[in-house]
Amino acid sequence: MQYKIVKQRVAVGKDAGKEKYRILPLTSGTVTFEELVQQLEKVTAFSSGDIVGLVTALTDMLRFYLEQSYSVQMGDLGNFRLTFGSKGFDAPRKFVAQRDIRNVRVSYLPSKKLKQFELNFERAEDNVR
């Protein structure tokens, strides 16, 4: 896994305004859904149509259960659940769900297996010394 070292100004905290060095992970690019489908087709007995259909159905089912307030456990992939927040209000009777609930998001927690990496870190060439 490559990384680079960059100098950034600290925005908050005791070092606010100071410049500090930190590392940023570098990505090698993006693997598209189509590329994943092609690779899965090579290593499984499923056709590309089967894979696309399965992922589409899985997405629809995941959304259905999340909308029904379920947390969805997806094996070695991890867990999904909906989260949201609201602005503060003075009294419970002043709360109106459709108006006050905001930031609805899907929260994803990867499984232990998915979080186990065997990485070799390598500094990318840069101008920072």
N, CA, C and O atoms as a Tinker XYZ file with bonds, in Angstrom:
   516  protein
     1  N      0.855000   -1.174000    0.000000    73     2
     2  CA     0.000000    0.000000    0.000000    64     1     3
     3  C      0.891000    1.223000    0.000000    63     2     4     5
     4  O      1.722000    1.388000    0.893000    81     3
     5  N      0.726000    2.082000   -0.992000    73     3     6
     6  CA     1.545000    3.283000   -1.069000    64     5     7
     7  C      0.903000    4.435000   -0.295000    63     6     8     9
     8  O     -0.317000    4.523000   -0.158000    81     7
     9  N      1.769000    5.309000    0.202000    73     7    10
    10  CA     1.312000    6.502000    0.891000    64     9    11
    11  C      2.244000    7.652000    0.517000    63    10    12    13
    12  O      3.355000    7.439000    0.030000    81    11
    13  N      1.771000    8.865000    0.754000    73    11    14
    14  CA     2.649000   10.012000    0.583000    64    13    15
    15  C      2.560000   10.874000    1.829000    63    14    16    17
    16  O      1.584000   10.818000    2.576000    81    15
    17  N      3.600000   11.675000    2.038000    73    15    18
    18  CA     3.651000   12.578000    3.180000    64    17    19
    19  C      3.333000   13.977000    2.670000    63    18    20    21
    20  O      3.916000   14.446000    1.693000    81    19
    21  N      2.393000   14.636000    3.353000    73    19    22
    22  CA     1.988000   15.981000    2.959000    64    21    23
    23  C      2.042000   16.909000    4.169000    63    22    24    25
    24  O      1.926000   16.477000    5.315000    81    23
    25  N      2.222000   18.200000    3.877000    73    23    26
    26  CA     2.197000   19.216000    4.925000    64    25    27
    27  C      0.823000   19.871000    4.877000    63    26    28    29
    28  O      0.378000   20.315000    3.819000    81    27
    29  N      0.143000   19.930000    6.042000    73    27    30
    30  CA    -1.176000   20.538000    6.111000    64    29    31
    31  C     -1.266000   21.435000    7.334000    63    30    32    33
    32  O     -0.633000   21.188000    8.360000    81    31
    33  N     -2.064000   22.476000    7.200000    73    31    34
    34  CA    -2.312000   23.374000    8.328000    64    33    35
    35  C     -3.386000   22.739000    9.215000    63    34    36    37
    36  O     -4.420000   22.293000    8.718000    81    35
    37  N     -3.140000   22.698000   10.528000    73    35    38
    38  CA    -4.082000   22.140000   11.494000    64    37    39
    39  C     -5.223000   23.131000   11.688000    63    38    40    41
    40  O     -4.987000   24.315000   11.931000    81    39
    41  N     -6.464000   22.647000   11.581000    73    39    42
    42  CA    -7.624000   23.539000   11.657000    64    41    43
    43  C     -8.133000   23.741000   13.080000    63    42    44    45
    44  O     -8.580000   24.836000   13.420000    81    43
    45  N     -8.074000   22.704000   13.920000    73    43    46
    46  CA    -8.629000   22.811000   15.271000    64    45    47
    47  C     -7.672000   22.203000   16.292000    63    46    48    49
    48  O     -6.734000   21.488000   15.938000    81    47
    49  N     -7.924000   22.498000   17.554000    73    47    50
    50  CA    -7.143000   21.904000   18.631000    64    49    51
    51  C     -5.977000   22.775000   19.059000    63    50    52    53
    52  O     -5.858000   23.928000   18.644000    81    51
    53  N     -5.129000   22.215000   19.886000    73    51    54
    54  CA    -4.017000   22.986000   20.456000    64    53    55
    55  C     -2.997000   23.408000   19.409000    63    54    56    57
    56  O     -2.272000   24.383000   19.606000    81    55
    57  N     -2.937000   22.681000   18.298000    73    55    58
    58  CA    -1.994000   23.026000   17.231000    64    57    59
    59  C     -2.644000   23.798000   16.081000    63    58    60    61
    60  O     -2.060000   23.903000   15.002000    81    59
    61  N     -3.846000   24.338000   16.301000    73    59    62
    62  CA    -4.562000   25.068000   15.245000    64    61    63
    63  C     -3.681000   26.171000   14.675000    63    62    64    65
    64  O     -3.070000   26.947000   15.410000    81    63
    65  N     -3.632000   26.222000   13.354000    73    63    66
    66  CA    -2.830000   27.230000   12.671000    64    65    67
    67  C     -1.426000   26.780000   12.338000    63    66    68    69
    68  O     -0.795000   27.350000   11.447000    81    67
    69  N     -0.919000   25.773000   13.027000    73    67    70
    70  CA     0.429000   25.267000   12.759000    64    69    71
    71  C      0.389000   24.313000   11.560000    63    70    72    73
    72  O     -0.645000   23.725000   11.242000    81    71
    73  N      1.537000   24.180000   10.916000    73    71    74
    74  CA     1.648000   23.207000    9.831000    64    73    75
    75  C      2.267000   21.933000   10.387000    63    74    76    77
    76  O      3.270000   21.974000   11.098000    81    75
    77  N      1.664000   20.817000   10.057000    73    75    78
    78  CA     2.142000   19.503000   10.497000    64    77    79
    79  C      2.211000   18.580000    9.291000    63    78    80    81
    80  O      1.531000   18.801000    8.288000    81    79
    81  N      3.026000   17.556000    9.393000    73    79    82
    82  CA     3.102000   16.537000    8.354000    64    81    83
    83  C      2.196000   15.377000    8.716000    63    82    84    85
    84  O      2.064000   15.012000    9.884000    81    83
    85  N      1.579000   14.810000    7.707000    73    83    86
    86  CA     0.781000   13.598000    7.917000    64    85    87
    87  C      0.865000   12.739000    6.667000    63    86    88    89
    88  O      1.296000   13.195000    5.608000    81    87
    89  N      0.454000   11.509000    6.807000    73    87    90
    90  CA     0.497000   10.622000    5.653000    64    89    91
    91  C     -0.900000   10.460000    5.073000    63    90    92    93
    92  O     -1.896000   10.505000    5.795000    81    91
    93  N     -0.958000   10.273000    3.770000    73    91    94
    94  CA    -2.208000   10.011000    3.071000    64    93    95
    95  C     -2.047000    8.737000    2.260000    63    94    96    97
    96  O     -1.062000    8.593000    1.536000    81    95
    97  N     -2.994000    7.804000    2.363000    73    95    98
    98  CA    -2.909000    6.601000    1.537000    64    97    99
    99  C     -3.177000    6.954000    0.072000    63    98   100   101
   100  O     -4.013000    7.809000   -0.221000    81    99
   101  N     -2.481000    6.306000   -0.825000    73    99   102
   102  CA    -2.693000    6.506000   -2.255000    64   101   103
   103  C     -3.489000    5.335000   -2.808000    63   102   104   105
   104  O     -3.272000    4.184000   -2.429000    81   103
   105  N     -4.397000    5.641000   -3.695000    73   103   106
   106  CA    -5.146000    4.576000   -4.356000    64   105   107
   107  C     -4.541000    4.323000   -5.719000    63   106   108   109
   108  O     -3.972000    5.223000   -6.337000    81   107
   109  N     -4.667000    3.105000   -6.180000    73   107   110
   110  CA    -4.137000    2.724000   -7.490000    64   109   111
   111  C     -5.135000    2.989000   -8.599000    63   110   112   113
   112  O     -4.815000    2.809000   -9.774000    81   111
   113  N     -6.330000    3.412000   -8.247000    73   111   114
   114  CA    -7.379000    3.650000   -9.214000    64   113   115
   115  C     -8.694000    3.136000   -8.658000    63   114   116   117
   116  O     -8.826000    2.899000   -7.458000    81   115
   117  N     -9.662000    2.969000   -9.541000    73   115   118
   118  CA   -10.980000    2.484000   -9.155000    64   117   119
   119  C    -11.314000    1.238000   -9.962000    63   118   120   121
   120  O    -11.140000    1.212000  -11.180000    81   119
   121  N    -11.787000    0.221000   -9.286000    73   119   122
   122  CA   -12.296000   -0.974000   -9.959000    64   121   123
   123  C    -13.793000   -0.762000  -10.139000    63   122   124   125
   124  O    -14.516000   -0.556000   -9.164000    81   123
   125  N    -14.254000   -0.812000  -11.368000    73   123   126
   126  CA   -15.673000   -0.575000  -11.642000    64   125   127
   127  C    -16.493000   -1.820000  -11.329000    63   126   128   129
   128  O    -15.958000   -2.919000  -11.188000    81   127
   129  N    -17.787000   -1.623000  -11.225000    73   127   130
   130  CA   -18.698000   -2.741000  -11.010000    64   129   131
   131  C    -18.579000   -3.742000  -12.156000    63   130   132   133
   132  O    -18.580000   -4.953000  -11.930000    81   131
   133  N    -18.475000   -3.238000  -13.384000    73   131   134
   134  CA   -18.346000   -4.119000  -14.547000    64   133   135
   135  C    -17.084000   -4.965000  -14.469000    63   134   136   137
   136  O    -17.102000   -6.147000  -14.815000    81   135
   137  N    -15.990000   -4.365000  -14.017000    73   135   138
   138  CA   -14.745000   -5.124000  -13.859000    64   137   139
   139  C    -14.892000   -6.196000  -12.785000    63   138   140   141
   140  O    -14.413000   -7.317000  -12.955000    81   139
   141  N    -15.554000   -5.857000  -11.679000    73   139   142
   142  CA   -15.804000   -6.859000  -10.637000    64   141   143
   143  C    -16.643000   -8.007000  -11.179000    63   142   144   145
   144  O    -16.358000   -9.173000  -10.908000    81   143
   145  N    -17.674000   -7.676000  -11.943000    73   143   146
   146  CA   -18.540000   -8.707000  -12.532000    64   145   147
   147  C    -17.722000   -9.620000  -13.432000    63   146   148   149
   148  O    -17.878000  -10.840000  -13.374000    81   147
   149  N    -16.860000   -9.055000  -14.255000    73   147   150
   150  CA   -16.027000   -9.863000  -15.153000    64   149   151
   151  C    -15.104000  -10.795000  -14.365000    63   150   152   153
   152  O    -14.938000  -11.958000  -14.732000    81   151
   153  N    -14.507000  -10.294000  -13.292000    73   151   154
   154  CA   -13.627000  -11.128000  -12.474000    64   153   155
   155  C    -14.412000  -12.227000  -11.761000    63   154   156   157
   156  O    -13.960000  -13.371000  -11.697000    81   155
   157  N    -15.587000  -11.886000  -11.224000    73   155   158
   158  CA   -16.421000  -12.886000  -10.561000    64   157   159
   159  C    -16.871000  -13.970000  -11.537000    63   158   160   161
   160  O    -16.953000  -15.144000  -11.175000    81   159
   161  N    -17.158000  -13.576000  -12.759000    73   159   162
   162  CA   -17.570000  -14.530000  -13.784000    64   161   163
   163  C    -16.460000  -15.546000  -14.054000    63   162   164   165
   164  O    -16.732000  -16.714000  -14.331000    81   163
   165  N    -15.205000  -15.090000  -13.969000    73   163   166
   166  CA   -14.050000  -15.968000  -14.212000    64   165   167
   167  C    -13.811000  -16.961000  -13.075000    63   166   168   169
   168  O    -13.351000  -18.077000  -13.314000    81   167
   169  N    -14.124000  -16.557000  -11.830000    73   167   170
   170  CA   -13.774000  -17.401000  -10.680000    64   169   171
   171  C    -14.973000  -18.133000  -10.080000    63   170   172   173
   172  O    -14.832000  -18.846000   -9.086000    81   171
   173  N    -16.158000  -17.957000  -10.683000    73   171   174
   174  CA   -17.338000  -18.676000  -10.210000    64   173   175
   175  C    -18.026000  -19.339000  -11.390000    63   174   176   177
   176  O    -17.594000  -19.190000  -12.533000    81   175
   177  N    -19.075000  -20.058000  -11.117000    73   175   178
   178  CA   -19.850000  -20.696000  -12.182000    64   177   179
   179  C    -21.012000  -19.816000  -12.638000    63   178   180   181
   180  O    -21.870000  -20.268000  -13.396000    81   179
   181  N    -21.043000  -18.569000  -12.184000    73   179   182
   182  CA   -22.150000  -17.675000  -12.506000    64   181   183
   183  C    -21.855000  -16.855000  -13.755000    63   182   184   185
   184  O    -20.708000  -16.491000  -14.015000    81   183
   185  N    -22.903000  -16.570000  -14.526000    73   183   186
   186  CA   -22.762000  -15.694000  -15.690000    64   185   187
   187  C    -22.795000  -14.245000  -15.214000    63   186   188   189
   188  O    -23.178000  -13.963000  -14.079000    81   187
   189  N    -22.391000  -13.331000  -16.093000    73   187   190
   190  CA   -22.430000  -11.917000  -15.717000    64   189   191
   191  C    -23.862000  -11.484000  -15.419000    63   190   192   193
   192  O    -24.091000  -10.685000  -14.512000    81   191
   193  N    -24.828000  -12.007000  -16.177000    73   191   194
   194  CA   -26.230000  -11.685000  -15.924000    64   193   195
   195  C    -26.684000  -12.171000  -14.560000    63   194   196   197
   196  O    -27.432000  -11.479000  -13.869000    81   195
   197  N    -26.231000  -13.371000  -14.164000    73   195   198
   198  CA   -26.557000  -13.895000  -12.834000    64   197   199
   199  C    -25.991000  -12.988000  -11.739000    63   198   200   201
   200  O    -26.672000  -12.687000  -10.758000    81   199
   201  N    -24.752000  -12.562000  -11.914000    73   199   202
   202  CA   -24.081000  -11.741000  -10.905000    64   201   203
   203  C    -24.773000  -10.385000  -10.775000    63   202   204   205
   204  O    -25.056000   -9.934000   -9.666000    81   203
   205  N    -25.045000   -9.736000  -11.914000    73   203   206
   206  CA   -25.714000   -8.435000  -11.896000    64   205   207
   207  C    -27.105000   -8.578000  -11.274000    63   206   208   209
   208  O    -27.520000   -7.740000  -10.474000    81   207
   209  N    -27.815000   -9.631000  -11.642000    73   207   210
   210  CA   -29.149000   -9.866000  -11.078000    64   209   211
   211  C    -29.102000  -10.088000   -9.582000    63   210   212   213
   212  O    -29.939000   -9.567000   -8.846000    81   211
   213  N    -28.124000  -10.861000   -9.128000    73   211   214
   214  CA   -27.978000  -11.126000   -7.699000    64   213   215
   215  C    -27.660000   -9.843000   -6.933000    63   214   216   217
   216  O    -28.264000   -9.583000   -5.893000    81   215
   217  N    -26.729000   -9.047000   -7.430000    73   215   218
   218  CA   -26.357000   -7.813000   -6.746000    64   217   219
   219  C    -27.540000   -6.840000   -6.726000    63   218   220   221
   220  O    -27.774000   -6.170000   -5.721000    81   219
   221  N    -28.277000   -6.761000   -7.823000    73   219   222
   222  CA   -29.453000   -5.895000   -7.881000    64   221   223
   223  C    -30.501000   -6.342000   -6.863000    63   222   224   225
   224  O    -31.053000   -5.518000   -6.132000    81   223
   225  N    -30.771000   -7.636000   -6.817000    73   223   226
   226  CA   -31.755000   -8.159000   -5.860000    64   225   227
   227  C    -31.269000   -7.974000   -4.423000    63   226   228   229
   228  O    -32.057000   -7.636000   -3.539000    81   227
   229  N    -29.992000   -8.191000   -4.191000    73   227   230
   230  CA   -29.423000   -8.017000   -2.856000    64   229   231
   231  C    -29.531000   -6.563000   -2.407000    63   230   232   233
   232  O    -29.859000   -6.293000   -1.252000    81   231
   233  N    -29.258000   -5.627000   -3.310000    73   231   234
   234  CA   -29.387000   -4.206000   -2.999000    64   233   235
   235  C    -30.827000   -3.856000   -2.648000    63   234   236   237
   236  O    -31.078000   -3.147000   -1.674000    81   235
   237  N    -31.769000   -4.354000   -3.440000    73   235   238
   238  CA   -33.190000   -4.094000   -3.171000    64   237   239
   239  C    -33.619000   -4.677000   -1.831000    63   238   240   241
   240  O    -34.358000   -4.040000   -1.081000    81   239
   241  N    -33.154000   -5.894000   -1.527000    73   239   242
   242  CA   -33.524000   -6.545000   -0.272000    64   241   243
   243  C    -32.890000   -5.832000    0.916000    63   242   244   245
   244  O    -33.530000   -5.666000    1.954000    81   243
   245  N    -31.646000   -5.413000    0.773000    73   243   246
   246  CA   -30.969000   -4.666000    1.831000    64   245   247
   247  C    -31.727000   -3.381000    2.128000    63   246   248   249
   248  O    -31.967000   -3.048000    3.289000    81   247
   249  N    -32.101000   -2.664000    1.082000    73   247   250
   250  CA   -32.858000   -1.427000    1.273000    64   249   251
   251  C    -34.203000   -1.699000    1.945000    63   250   252   253
   252  O    -34.608000   -0.946000    2.831000    81   251
   253  N    -34.900000   -2.759000    1.540000    73   251   254
   254  CA   -36.190000   -3.103000    2.137000    64   253   255
   255  C    -36.045000   -3.312000    3.645000    63   254   256   257
   256  O    -36.799000   -2.734000    4.427000    81   255
   257  N    -35.078000   -4.136000    4.055000    73   255   258
   258  CA   -34.927000   -4.420000    5.482000    64   257   259
   259  C    -34.444000   -3.210000    6.273000    63   258   260   261
   260  O    -34.855000   -3.018000    7.417000    81   259
   261  N    -33.578000   -2.391000    5.677000    73   259   262
   262  CA   -33.150000   -1.170000    6.363000    64   261   263
   263  C    -34.332000   -0.244000    6.589000    63   262   264   265
   264  O    -34.451000    0.368000    7.651000    81   263
   265  N    -35.212000   -0.136000    5.587000    73   263   266
   266  CA   -36.400000    0.711000    5.726000    64   265   267
   267  C    -37.373000    0.170000    6.775000    63   266   268   269
   268  O    -38.199000    0.919000    7.298000    81   267
   269  N    -37.280000   -1.116000    7.083000    73   267   270
   270  CA   -38.125000   -1.725000    8.107000    64   269   271
   271  C    -37.457000   -1.707000    9.484000    63   270   272   273
   272  O    -37.916000   -2.380000   10.406000    81   271
   273  N    -36.385000   -0.945000    9.622000    73   271   274
   274  CA   -35.641000   -0.762000   10.882000    64   273   275
   275  C    -34.806000   -1.963000   11.296000    63   274   276   277
   276  O    -34.466000   -2.094000   12.472000    81   275
   277  N    -34.470000   -2.834000   10.368000    73   275   278
   278  CA   -33.600000   -3.958000   10.681000    64   277   279
   279  C    -32.144000   -3.583000   10.462000    63   278   280   281
   280  O    -31.820000   -2.766000    9.600000    81   279
   281  N    -31.275000   -4.190000   11.253000    73   279   282
   282  CA   -29.854000   -4.219000   10.971000    64   281   283
   283  C    -29.647000   -5.478000   10.122000    63   282   284   285
   284  O    -30.227000   -6.526000   10.405000    81   283
   285  N    -28.824000   -5.368000    9.090000    73   283   286
   286  CA   -28.655000   -6.490000    8.179000    64   285   287
   287  C    -27.227000   -7.004000    8.274000    63   286   288   289
   288  O    -26.278000   -6.270000    7.996000    81   287
   289  N    -27.072000   -8.267000    8.669000    73   287   290
   290  CA   -25.772000   -8.917000    8.798000    64   289   291
   291  C    -25.509000   -9.672000    7.506000    63   290   292   293
   292  O    -26.305000  -10.525000    7.113000    81   291
   293  N    -24.392000   -9.366000    6.837000    73   291   294
   294  CA   -24.087000   -9.943000    5.530000    64   293   295
   295  C    -22.819000  -10.796000    5.571000    63   294   296   297
   296  O    -21.911000  -10.616000    4.759000    81   295
   297  N    -22.769000  -11.714000    6.514000    73   295   298
   298  CA   -21.648000  -12.648000    6.580000    64   297   299
   299  C    -20.308000  -11.947000    6.685000    63   298   300   301
   300  O    -20.144000  -11.017000    7.473000    81   299
   301  N    -19.341000  -12.400000    5.881000    73   299   302
   302  CA   -17.999000  -11.833000    5.932000    64   301   303
   303  C    -17.911000  -10.428000    5.353000    63   302   304   305
   304  O    -16.865000   -9.787000    5.456000    81   303
   305  N    -18.978000   -9.943000    4.753000    73   303   306
   306  CA   -18.985000   -8.572000    4.252000    64   305   307
   307  C    -19.132000   -7.584000    5.410000    63   306   308   309
   308  O    -18.447000   -6.561000    5.434000    81   307
   309  N    -20.015000   -7.874000    6.369000    73   307   310
   310  CA   -20.201000   -6.998000    7.518000    64   309   311
   311  C    -21.664000   -6.699000    7.782000    63   310   312   313
   312  O    -22.547000   -7.416000    7.312000    81   311
   313  N    -21.918000   -5.640000    8.535000    73   311   314
   314  CA   -23.268000   -5.269000    8.962000    64   313   315
   315  C    -23.653000   -3.896000    8.422000    63   314   316   317
   316  O    -22.816000   -3.002000    8.301000    81   315
   317  N    -24.937000   -3.748000    8.100000    73   315   318
   318  CA   -25.494000   -2.500000    7.618000    64   317   319
   319  C    -26.665000   -2.109000    8.514000    63   318   320   321
   320  O    -27.415000   -2.972000    8.972000    81   319
   321  N    -26.824000   -0.810000    8.767000    73   319   322
   322  CA   -27.980000   -0.300000    9.497000    64   321   323
   323  C    -28.170000    1.153000    9.130000    63   322   324   325
   324  O    -27.237000    1.808000    8.666000    81   323
   325  N    -29.383000    1.666000    9.337000    73   323   326
   326  CA   -29.645000    3.078000    9.093000    64   325   327
   327  C    -29.348000    3.875000   10.348000    63   326   328   329
   328  O    -29.598000    3.413000   11.461000    81   327
   329  N    -28.821000    5.059000   10.169000    73   327   330
   330  CA   -28.623000    5.990000   11.271000    64   329   331
   331  C    -29.161000    7.346000   10.833000    63   330   332   333
   332  O    -29.293000    7.616000    9.639000    81   331
   333  N    -29.468000    8.188000   11.800000    73   331   334
   334  CA   -29.902000    9.550000   11.511000    64   333   335
   335  C    -29.769000   10.390000   12.761000    63   334   336   337
   336  O    -29.547000    9.871000   13.856000    81   335
   337  N    -29.905000   11.677000   12.590000    73   335   338
   338  CA   -29.838000   12.600000   13.706000    64   337   339
   339  C    -30.976000   13.595000   13.615000    63   338   340   341
   340  O    -31.848000   13.486000   12.754000    81   339
   341  N    -30.957000   14.560000   14.507000    73   339   342
   342  CA   -31.955000   15.624000   14.466000    64   341   343
   343  C    -31.343000   16.875000   15.074000    63   342   344   345
   344  O    -30.331000   16.820000   15.773000    81   343
   345  N    -31.978000   17.998000   14.792000    73   343   346
   346  CA   -31.573000   19.212000   15.482000    64   345   347
   347  C    -32.156000   19.146000   16.890000    63   346   348   349
   348  O    -33.075000   18.368000   17.148000    81   347
   349  N    -31.629000   19.952000   17.790000    73   347   350
   350  CA   -32.155000   19.969000   19.150000    64   349   351
   351  C    -33.529000   20.627000   19.203000    63   350   352   353
   352  O    -33.855000   21.477000   18.375000    81   351
   353  N    -34.317000   20.229000   20.171000    73   351   354
   354  CA   -35.641000   20.821000   20.351000    64   353   355
   355  C    -35.917000   20.963000   21.832000    63   354   356   357
   356  O    -35.361000   20.236000   22.655000    81   355
   357  N    -36.784000   21.907000   22.162000    73   355   358
   358  CA   -37.028000   22.270000   23.561000    64   357   359
   359  C    -37.884000   21.272000   24.323000    63   358   360   361
   360  O    -37.687000   21.072000   25.522000    81   359
   361  N    -38.836000   20.642000   23.637000    73   359   362
   362  CA   -39.745000   19.715000   24.309000    64   361   363
   363  C    -40.143000   18.621000   23.324000    63   362   364   365
   364  O    -40.242000   18.885000   22.126000    81   363
   365  N    -40.376000   17.383000   23.808000    73   363   366
   366  CA   -40.755000   16.289000   22.911000    64   365   367
   367  C    -41.960000   16.614000   22.025000    63   366   368   369
   368  O    -42.019000   16.169000   20.878000    81   367
   369  N    -42.919000   17.383000   22.543000    73   367   370
   370  CA   -44.111000   17.687000   21.746000    64   369   371
   371  C    -43.795000   18.606000   20.568000    63   370   372   373
   372  O    -44.595000   18.712000   19.639000    81   371
   373  N    -42.636000   19.273000   20.593000    73   371   374
   374  CA   -42.253000   20.166000   19.498000    64   373   375
   375  C    -41.552000   19.415000   18.357000    63   374   376   377
   376  O    -41.297000   19.980000   17.293000    81   375
   377  N    -41.251000   18.158000   18.592000    73   375   378
   378  CA   -40.537000   17.353000   17.586000    64   377   379
   379  C    -41.506000   16.871000   16.508000    63   378   380   381
   380  O    -42.554000   16.302000   16.813000    81   379
   381  N    -41.144000   17.104000   15.245000    73   379   382
   382  CA   -41.909000   16.618000   14.090000    64   381   383
   383  C    -40.933000   15.803000   13.248000    63   382   384   385
   384  O    -40.002000   16.349000   12.655000    81   383
   385  N    -41.156000   14.487000   13.202000    73   383   386
   386  CA   -40.193000   13.578000   12.569000    64   385   387
   387  C    -39.835000   13.999000   11.151000    63   386   388   389
   388  O    -38.653000   14.121000   10.831000    81   387
   389  N    -40.821000   14.223000   10.297000    73   387   390
   390  CA   -40.539000   14.542000    8.894000    64   389   391
   391  C    -39.741000   15.838000    8.747000    63   390   392   393
   392  O    -38.990000   15.994000    7.783000    81   391
   393  N    -39.892000   16.748000    9.672000    73   391   394
   394  CA   -39.184000   18.028000    9.611000    64   393   395
   395  C    -37.824000   17.962000   10.297000    63   394   396   397
   396  O    -36.849000   18.531000    9.805000    81   395
   397  N    -37.758000   17.266000   11.435000    73   395   398
   398  CA   -36.592000   17.370000   12.303000    64   397   399
   399  C    -35.553000   16.261000   12.146000    63   398   400   401
   400  O    -34.397000   16.445000   12.526000    81   399
   401  N    -35.941000   15.131000   11.601000    73   399   402
   402  CA   -34.941000   14.073000   11.368000    64   401   403
   403  C    -34.150000   14.437000   10.126000    63   402   404   405
   404  O    -34.712000   14.802000    9.093000    81   403
   405  N    -32.842000   14.333000   10.246000    73   403   406
   406  CA   -31.984000   14.656000    9.104000    64   405   407
   407  C    -30.740000   13.771000    9.111000    63   406   408   409
   408  O    -30.472000   13.038000   10.064000    81   407
   409  N    -30.006000   13.865000    8.032000    73   407   410
   410  CA   -28.771000   13.086000    7.878000    64   409   411
   411  C    -29.016000   11.583000    7.955000    63   410   412   413
   412  O    -28.286000   10.868000    8.640000    81   411
   413  N    -30.038000   11.106000    7.257000    73   411   414
   414  CA   -30.284000    9.666000    7.201000    64   413   415
   415  C    -29.169000    9.037000    6.370000    63   414   416   417
   416  O    -28.922000    9.445000    5.235000    81   415
   417  N    -28.504000    8.044000    6.945000    73   415   418
   418  CA   -27.367000    7.405000    6.288000    64   417   419
   419  C    -27.380000    5.905000    6.519000    63   418   420   421
   420  O    -27.991000    5.403000    7.463000    81   419
   421  N    -26.702000    5.217000    5.649000    73   419   422
   422  CA   -26.451000    3.797000    5.865000    64   421   423
   423  C    -25.108000    3.691000    6.572000    63   422   424   425
   424  O    -24.090000    4.176000    6.078000    81   423
   425  N    -25.121000    3.053000    7.728000    73   423   426
   426  CA   -23.906000    2.816000    8.490000    64   425   427
   427  C    -23.415000    1.413000    8.164000    63   426   428   429
   428  O    -24.180000    0.450000    8.205000    81   427
   429  N    -22.146000    1.312000    7.845000    73   427   430
   430  CA   -21.549000    0.023000    7.483000    64   429   431
   431  C    -20.420000   -0.297000    8.439000    63   430   432   433
   432  O    -19.538000    0.533000    8.660000    81   431
   433  N    -20.438000   -1.493000    9.009000    73   431   434
   434  CA   -19.377000   -1.970000    9.883000    64   433   435
   435  C    -18.805000   -3.235000    9.268000    63   434   436   437
   436  O    -19.473000   -4.269000    9.259000    81   435
   437  N    -17.581000   -3.176000    8.755000    73   435   438
   438  CA   -17.011000   -4.375000    8.135000    64   437   439
   439  C    -16.800000   -5.490000    9.152000    63   438   440   441
   440  O    -16.622000   -5.240000   10.344000    81   439
   441  N    -16.823000   -6.713000    8.661000    73   439   442
   442  CA   -16.587000   -7.870000    9.524000    64   441   443
   443  C    -15.122000   -7.912000    9.946000    63   442   444   445
   444  O    -14.281000   -7.236000    9.354000    81   443
   445  N    -14.822000   -8.704000   10.967000    73   443   446
   446  CA   -13.427000   -8.869000   11.402000    64   445   447
   447  C    -12.577000   -9.400000   10.264000    63   446   448   449
   448  O    -11.440000   -8.966000   10.079000    81   447
   449  N    -13.121000  -10.337000    9.500000    73   447   450
   450  CA   -12.366000  -10.918000    8.385000    64   449   451
   451  C    -12.018000   -9.863000    7.337000    63   450   452   453
   452  O    -10.912000   -9.860000    6.797000    81   451
   453  N    -12.952000   -8.980000    7.054000    73   451   454
   454  CA   -12.722000   -7.952000    6.042000    64   453   455
   455  C    -11.717000   -6.907000    6.514000    63   454   456   457
   456  O    -11.066000   -6.258000    5.696000    81   455
   457  N    -11.588000   -6.741000    7.835000    73   455   458
   458  CA   -10.666000   -5.744000    8.378000    64   457   459
   459  C     -9.251000   -6.283000    8.570000    63   458   460   461
   460  O     -8.357000   -5.529000    8.956000    81   459
   461  N     -9.033000   -7.557000    8.312000    73   459   462
   462  CA    -7.702000   -8.141000    8.483000    64   461   463
   463  C     -6.929000   -8.010000    7.177000    63   462   464   465
   464  O     -7.280000   -8.624000    6.169000    81   463
   465  N     -5.877000   -7.206000    7.207000    73   463   466
   466  CA    -5.074000   -6.964000    6.016000    64   465   467
   467  C     -3.649000   -7.415000    6.238000    63   466   468   469
   468  O     -3.138000   -7.389000    7.358000    81   467
   469  N     -3.022000   -7.823000    5.169000    73   467   470
   470  CA    -1.593000   -8.109000    5.180000    64   469   471
   471  C     -0.953000   -7.114000    4.219000    63   470   472   473
   472  O     -0.766000   -7.404000    3.038000    81   471
   473  N     -0.622000   -5.942000    4.743000    73   471   474
   474  CA    -0.135000   -4.855000    3.905000    64   473   475
   475  C      1.353000   -4.632000    4.097000    63   474   476   477
   476  O      1.890000   -4.787000    5.193000    81   475
   477  N      1.995000   -4.270000    3.019000    73   475   478
   478  CA     3.362000   -3.776000    3.047000    64   477   479
   479  C      3.279000   -2.312000    2.658000    63   478   480   481
   480  O      2.844000   -1.982000    1.555000    81   479
   481  N      3.694000   -1.437000    3.557000    73   479   482
   482  CA     3.598000   -0.011000    3.293000    64   481   483
   483  C      4.840000    0.463000    2.571000    63   482   484   485
   484  O      5.962000    0.079000    2.900000    81   483
   485  N      4.612000    1.317000    1.571000    73   483   486
   486  CA     5.692000    1.818000    0.734000    64   485   487
   487  C      5.470000    3.296000    0.489000    63   486   488   489
   488  O      4.411000    3.710000    0.019000    81   487
   489  N      6.477000    4.083000    0.812000    73   487   490
   490  CA     6.360000    5.534000    0.608000    64   489   491
   491  C      6.507000    5.849000   -0.872000    63   490   492   493
   492  O      7.469000    5.433000   -1.516000    81   491
   493  N      5.540000    6.590000   -1.403000    73   491   494
   494  CA     5.603000    7.019000   -2.792000    64   493   495
   495  C      6.596000    8.175000   -2.912000    63   494   496   497
   496  O      6.820000    8.906000   -1.948000    81   495
   497  N      7.171000    8.334000   -4.062000    73   495   498
   498  CA     8.112000    9.436000   -4.271000    64   497   499
   499  C      7.373000   10.753000   -4.121000    63   498   500   501
   500  O      6.281000   10.931000   -4.661000    81   499
   501  N      7.984000   11.682000   -3.375000    73   499   502
   502  CA     7.394000   13.004000   -3.225000    64   501   503
   503  C      8.496000   14.011000   -2.964000    63   502   504   505
   504  O      9.674000   13.657000   -2.934000    81   503
   505  N      8.119000   15.250000   -2.778000    73   503   506
   506  CA     9.095000   16.315000   -2.585000    64   505   507
   507  C      9.353000   16.621000   -1.110000    63   506   508   509
   508  O     10.182000   17.475000   -0.798000    81   507
   509  N      8.663000   15.946000   -0.209000    73   507   510
   510  CA     8.809000   16.230000    1.226000    64   509   511
   511  C      9.981000   15.446000    1.762000    63   510   512   513
   512  O     10.112000   14.252000    1.492000    81   511
   513  N     10.833000   16.105000    2.519000    73   511   514
   514  CA    11.994000   15.428000    3.104000    64   513   515
   515  C     11.957000   15.537000    4.615000    63   514   516
   516  O     12.850000   15.030000    5.293000    81   515
